[in-house]
């Protein structure tokens, strides 16, 4: 999708907030523990390159991504730190994984065997760096029993072109008041570790939620994701001891302001009809930008006033009911601060019946990202 720089709609990313959030987490690390910044999905929609630079400034020593291409993108941008691909990768891309020095996740013996076969056909002085994933209750990817895990470790240790770099798991309920399931998963992971005669360089169970609400657990690596962007992983179920700084602001401007008489229909389907003479403002953002049609009825901020979205949201535009006449060019805030009031990404998520992760990732590439330090 073409980024539309020549209109007033934009996302403003506060990279200093990201650096501060990371530095706060790094400050709490103990011993030789490290923090890898999770910059998958273009840095949760914030822009992977800018986020990565900000995270390094805060003390991050590596990155986590979801796909090979995301890792390649970081390498081509000049980042030399360790990069772990959290998702399953196809063994046919072994050569390019080695070329860009990416660490991969192995979740089954079958996957490991595929990489063994590919490596046998490649002449390289490098080693394929492997993190073994344990499924302790997420039900997504990972080894399910210690016998398979031990066999995987044995196979890797006998291959000169493989390096067992890490072992990890992921929690399904690290961000809830009831920590029963979290404790079950932790104990299962501990049992997997206890079954091994040796351990790799990196042991990691700490995501953002675990770091915030279950600190000082086993492991020496934190995968810092949504909290880095200033968002509460629990969405508000659990309170934060230390305030995170939101990094994402979504703004636009009024491009037309008109006074319409009572009985005027607004937008497709005529789903809204003015009950009296009203001021209507048009804003150049729509569902193609990731501001979904379900947001009809939500209120945006104009000079500190909450202005309801009236009528259906269009692909490229939406209309809001204004309390008074405002000039064309007046700032409209969809997420962020305006006139002493604030709209949070969590409020948008609540209105949509989803989570703020999805909101951040839904704002499309058509919306330019502007970076503020």
C-alpha positions as semicolon CSV with decimal commas, in nm:
position;residue;x (nm);y (nm);z (nm)
1;X;0,000;0,000;0,000
2;X;0,129;0,347;-0,091
3;X;0,208;0,567;0,206
4;X;0,010;0,891;0,177
5;X;0,244;1,168;0,286
6;X;0,051;1,445;0,116
7;X;-0,247;1,463;0,350
8;X;-0,271;1,557;0,718
9;X;-0,334;1,207;0,858
10;X;-0,029;1,058;1,030
11;X;0,091;0,851;1,322
12;X;0,339;1,030;1,546
13;X;0,577;0,793;1,724
14;X;0,758;0,909;2,036
15;X;1,087;0,717;2,020
16;X;1,203;0,871;2,347
17;X;0,909;0,698;2,517
18;X;1,023;0,365;2,375
19;X;1,378;0,423;2,495
20;X;1,251;0,514;2,842
21;X;1,028;0,207;2,865
22;X;1,314;-0,022;2,762
23;X;1,562;0,146;2,995
24;X;1,320;0,099;3,284
25;X;1,297;-0,274;3,212
26;X;1,673;-0,310;3,164
27;X;1,733;-0,140;3,498
28;X;1,545;-0,424;3,669
29;X;1,754;-0,701;3,511
30;X;1,978;-0,900;3,739
31;X;2,315;-1,064;3,684
32;X;2,401;-1,119;3,318
33;X;2,043;-1,105;3,195
34;X;1,969;-0,933;2,865
35;X;1,668;-0,780;2,693
36;X;1,567;-0,846;2,333
37;X;1,319;-0,598;2,184
38;X;1,027;-0,759;2,001
39;X;0,994;-0,563;1,676
40;X;0,781;-0,803;1,472
41;X;0,492;-0,673;1,260
42;X;0,691;-0,358;1,179
43;X;0,743;-0,287;1,545
44;X;0,376;-0,343;1,631
45;X;0,290;-0,085;1,368
46;X;0,528;0,175;1,511
47;X;0,807;0,120;1,254
48;X;1,063;-0,154;1,314
49;X;1,377;0,043;1,231
50;X;1,298;0,344;1,449
51;X;1,183;0,119;1,732
52;X;1,498;-0,092;1,707
53;X;1,722;0,216;1,730
54;X;1,521;0,344;2,027
55;X;1,538;0,005;2,200
56;X;1,915;-0,018;2,158
57;X;1,944;0,330;2,308
58;X;1,749;0,199;2,608
59;X;1,981;-0,100;2,657
60;X;1,835;-0,378;2,443
61;X;2,100;-0,617;2,312
62;X;1,902;-0,805;2,046
63;X;1,570;-0,841;1,867
64;X;1,285;-1,085;1,820
65;X;1,090;-1,104;1,495
66;X;0,824;-1,336;1,355
67;X;0,955;-1,412;1,007
68;X;1,275;-1,450;0,810
69;X;1,198;-1,140;0,605
70;X;1,161;-0,927;0,917
71;X;1,505;-1,042;1,025
72;X;1,655;-0,972;0,684
73;X;1,502;-0,624;0,691
74;X;1,681;-0,544;1,016
75;X;2,013;-0,677;0,883
76;X;1,980;-0,472;0,566
77;X;1,911;-0,167;0,782
78;X;2,250;-0,221;0,947
79;X;2,159;-0,390;1,276
80;X;2,427;-0,637;1,385
81;X;2,272;-0,754;1,715
82;X;2,132;-1,107;1,760
83;X;1,797;-1,160;1,589
84;X;1,567;-1,446;1,691
85;X;1,284;-1,560;1,465
86;X;1,005;-1,665;1,699
87;X;0,792;-1,844;1,441
88;X;0,846;-2,170;1,254
89;X;1,073;-2,134;0,950
90;X;1,101;-2,349;0,640
91;X;1,426;-2,544;0,612
92;X;1,455;-2,466;0,240
93;X;1,561;-2,116;0,345
94;X;1,856;-2,243;0,550
95;X;2,113;-2,077;0,325
96;X;1,958;-1,732;0,357
97;X;1,915;-1,777;0,734
98;X;2,288;-1,845;0,759
99;X;2,372;-1,560;0,522
100;X;2,192;-1,308;0,741
101;X;2,300;-1,467;1,071
102;X;1,950;-1,521;1,205
103;X;1,862;-1,748;1,498
104;X;1,570;-1,982;1,442
105;X;1,310;-2,156;1,653
106;X;1,284;-2,536;1,633
107;X;0,964;-2,686;1,771
108;X;0,973;-3,052;1,660
109;X;1,220;-3,328;1,577
110;X;1,077;-3,338;1,226
111;X;1,168;-2,973;1,171
112;X;1,517;-3,032;1,307
113;X;1,566;-3,323;1,066
114;X;1,471;-3,102;0,771
115;X;1,736;-2,849;0,866
116;X;1,990;-3,128;0,909
117;X;1,925;-3,241;0,553
118;X;1,953;-2,889;0,416
119;X;2,276;-2,821;0,602
120;X;2,426;-3,135;0,450
121;X;2,398;-2,971;0,108
122;X;2,549;-2,636;0,208
123;X;2,917;-2,551;0,237
124;X;2,947;-2,297;0,517
125;X;3,179;-2,202;0,797
126;X;2,890;-2,059;0,996
127;X;2,660;-2,235;1,237
128;X;2,282;-2,247;1,236
129;X;2,179;-2,092;1,567
130;X;1,884;-2,273;1,726
131;X;1,641;-2,194;2,006
132;X;1,430;-2,491;2,115
133;X;1,070;-2,400;2,192
134;X;0,877;-2,583;2,466
135;X;0,497;-2,593;2,456
136;X;0,408;-2,569;2,824
137;X;0,044;-2,488;2,768
138;X;0,011;-2,228;2,496
139;X;-0,091;-2,496;2,248
140;X;0,080;-2,323;1,959
141;X;0,428;-2,455;1,874
142;X;0,689;-2,641;2,075
143;X;0,817;-2,972;2,207
144;X;0,563;-3,162;2,416
145;X;0,781;-3,415;2,597
146;X;1,129;-3,434;2,745
147;X;1,232;-3,739;2,540
148;X;1,199;-3,547;2,213
149;X;1,371;-3,246;2,362
150;X;1,665;-3,454;2,480
151;X;1,696;-3,614;2,139
152;X;1,695;-3,270;1,975
153;X;1,972;-3,149;2,206
154;X;2,176;-3,461;2,136
155;X;2,141;-3,421;1,759
156;X;2,239;-3,052;1,768
157;X;2,542;-3,122;1,989
158;X;2,681;-3,370;1,737
159;X;2,655;-3,133;1,438
160;X;2,947;-2,899;1,374
161;X;2,723;-2,670;1,171
162;X;2,459;-2,625;1,443
163;X;2,464;-2,425;1,766
164;X;2,213;-2,470;2,047
165;X;2,174;-2,107;2,144
166;X;1,856;-2,100;2,350
167;X;1,553;-2,266;2,503
168;X;1,223;-2,096;2,581
169;X;0,850;-2,107;2,628
170;X;0,559;-1,863;2,607
171;X;0,287;-1,802;2,864
172;X;-0,082;-1,797;2,784
173;X;-0,193;-1,619;3,103
174;X;0,091;-1,409;3,239
175;X;-0,131;-1,100;3,238
176;X;-0,425;-1,212;3,453
177;X;-0,512;-1,181;3,820
178;X;-0,531;-1,558;3,863
179;X;-0,177;-1,689;3,821
180;X;-0,263;-2,059;3,861
181;X;-0,211;-2,145;3,496
182;X;0,101;-1,933;3,475
183;X;0,250;-2,127;3,765
184;X;0,159;-2,456;3,597
185;X;0,339;-2,353;3,279
186;X;0,642;-2,234;3,473
187;X;0,667;-2,565;3,658
188;X;0,638;-2,761;3,335
189;X;0,921;-2,557;3,185
190;X;1,133;-2,614;3,495
191;X;1,076;-2,988;3,457
192;X;1,198;-2,971;3,096
193;X;1,510;-2,787;3,208
194;X;1,572;-3,039;3,485
195;X;1,571;-3,320;3,229
196;X;1,875;-3,175;3,053
197;X;2,238;-3,232;3,141
198;X;2,342;-2,892;3,011
199;X;2,177;-2,564;2,918
200;X;2,236;-2,317;2,635
201;X;2,341;-1,954;2,646
202;X;1,987;-1,816;2,653
203;X;1,700;-1,937;2,870
204;X;1,391;-1,723;2,831
205;X;1,039;-1,728;2,966
206;X;0,997;-1,357;3,034
207;X;0,772;-1,165;2,800
208;X;0,639;-0,817;2,887
209;X;0,370;-0,948;3,123
210;X;0,600;-1,189;3,303
211;X;0,857;-0,914;3,346
212;X;0,599;-0,677;3,493
213;X;0,405;-0,912;3,723
214;X;0,626;-1,218;3,776
215;X;0,977;-1,070;3,807
216;X;1,299;-1,246;3,898
217;X;1,204;-1,577;3,742
218;X;1,437;-1,831;3,588
219;X;1,618;-1,736;3,273
220;X;1,859;-1,472;3,153
221;X;1,673;-1,312;2,864
222;X;1,363;-1,093;2,846
223;X;1,156;-1,074;2,528
224;X;1,018;-0,723;2,572
225;X;0,721;-0,659;2,349
226;X;0,402;-0,460;2,401
227;X;0,521;-0,286;2,717
228;X;0,806;-0,133;2,519
229;X;0,543;0,062;2,327
230;X;0,390;0,194;2,649
231;X;0,092;-0,041;2,657
232;X;-0,029;-0,244;2,954
233;X;-0,014;-0,614;2,847
234;X;-0,320;-0,696;3,058
235;X;-0,525;-0,419;2,902
236;X;-0,602;-0,292;3,249
237;X;-0,686;-0,608;3,444
238;X;-0,361;-0,570;3,635
239;X;-0,221;-0,240;3,758
240;X;0,127;-0,123;3,670
241;X;0,368;-0,040;3,950
242;X;0,551;0,195;3,717
243;X;0,377;0,399;3,451
244;X;0,463;0,313;3,092
245;X;0,490;0,589;2,836
246;X;0,265;0,540;2,528
247;X;0,458;0,596;2,207
248;X;0,177;0,609;1,948
249;X;-0,035;0,908;1,852
250;X;-0,279;0,913;1,559
251;X;-0,383;1,254;1,428
252;X;-0,542;1,424;1,131
253;X;-0,718;1,752;1,047
254;X;-1,056;1,882;0,946
255;X;-1,068;1,914;0,567
256;X;-1,425;2,044;0,547
257;X;-1,663;2,196;0,800
258;X;-2,027;2,257;0,715
259;X;-2,349;2,340;0,893
260;X;-2,628;2,104;0,794
261;X;-3,000;2,142;0,866
262;X;-3,209;1,898;1,067
263;X;-3,294;1,587;0,870
264;X;-2,961;1,565;0,686
265;X;-2,835;1,211;0,620
266;X;-2,464;1,145;0,667
267;X;-2,256;0,884;0,479
268;X;-2,335;0,548;0,321
269;X;-2,663;0,386;0,408
270;X;-2,793;0,707;0,565
271;X;-2,746;0,546;0,906
272;X;-2,719;0,886;1,077
273;X;-2,967;1,173;1,045
274;X;-2,916;1,508;1,212
275;X;-3,188;1,585;1,464
276;X;-3,124;1,958;1,446
277;X;-2,891;2,198;1,267
278;X;-2,539;2,062;1,327
279;X;-2,179;2,135;1,244
280;X;-2,025;1,837;1,061
281;X;-1,652;1,800;1,007
282;X;-1,487;1,566;0,758
283;X;-1,159;1,395;0,848
284;X;-0,937;1,221;0,587
285;X;-0,897;0,877;0,746
286;X;-1,102;0,562;0,695
287;X;-1,104;0,187;0,709
288;X;-0,831;0,158;0,444
289;X;-0,609;0,330;0,699
290;X;-0,710;0,081;0,967
291;X;-0,972;0,301;1,134
292;X;-1,243;0,040;1,108
293;X;-1,613;0,088;1,031
294;X;-1,696;-0,046;1,376
295;X;-1,560;0,280;1,518
296;X;-1,880;0,461;1,416
297;X;-2,014;0,625;1,731
298;X;-1,671;0,662;1,890
299;X;-1,561;1,016;1,976
300;X;-1,248;1,196;1,852
301;X;-1,086;1,502;2,005
302;X;-1,098;1,850;1,852
303;X;-0,955;2,129;2,070
304;X;-1,031;1,920;2,379
305;X;-1,391;1,845;2,280
306;X;-1,512;1,490;2,224
307;X;-1,676;1,476;1,882
308;X;-1,878;1,169;1,785
309;X;-1,817;0,987;1,457
310;X;-2,151;1,009;1,277
311;X;-2,252;0,797;0,982
312;X;-2,060;0,505;0,845
313;X;-1,684;0,535;0,822
314;X;-1,578;0,537;0,456
315;X;-1,268;0,384;0,301
316;X;-1,082;0,716;0,312
317;X;-1,288;0,959;0,520
318;X;-1,514;0,991;0,822
319;X;-1,744;1,258;0,959
320;X;-1,773;1,390;1,312
321;X;-2,035;1,608;1,482
322;X;-1,876;1,927;1,611
323;X;-2,000;2,133;1,908
324;X;-1,931;2,452;1,714
325;X;-1,768;2,575;1,396
326;X;-1,396;2,498;1,374
327;X;-1,161;2,613;1,102
328;X;-1,051;2,382;0,824
329;X;-0,706;2,257;0,924
330;X;-0,791;2,219;1,293
331;X;-0,614;1,919;1,446
332;X;-0,817;1,605;1,512
333;X;-0,681;1,344;1,752
334;X;-0,788;0,982;1,717
335;X;-0,532;0,844;1,964
336;X;-0,335;1,068;2,198
337;X;-0,366;1,399;2,381
338;X;-0,560;1,703;2,266
339;X;-0,668;2,009;2,463
340;X;-0,610;1,848;2,802
341;X;-0,802;1,531;2,715
342;X;-0,668;1,192;2,608
343;X;-0,786;0,901;2,395
344;X;-0,585;0,588;2,468
345;X;-0,526;0,295;2,239
346;X;-0,689;0,081;2,508
347;X;-1,010;0,285;2,477
348;X;-1,012;0,222;2,103
349;X;-0,957;-0,149;2,166
350;X;-1,237;-0,161;2,422
351;X;-1,477;0,003;2,177
352;X;-1,385;-0,254;1,912
353;X;-1,403;-0,543;2,157
354;X;-1,042;-0,639;2,094
355;X;-0,692;-0,576;2,235
356;X;-0,459;-0,282;2,181
357;X;-0,205;-0,510;2,009
358;X;-0,451;-0,548;1,724
359;X;-0,526;-0,176;1,706
360;X;-0,156;-0,089;1,675
361;X;-0,102;-0,349;1,403
362;X;-0,419;-0,254;1,215
363;X;-0,321;0,106;1,134
364;X;-0,210;0,055;0,775
365;X;0,102;0,152;0,586
366;X;-0,097;0,422;0,408
367;X;-0,066;0,626;0,728
368;X;0,286;0,777;0,741
369;X;0,486;0,740;1,059
370;X;0,650;1,056;1,186
371;X;0,913;1,016;1,455
372;X;0,959;1,245;1,751
373;X;1,266;1,212;1,972
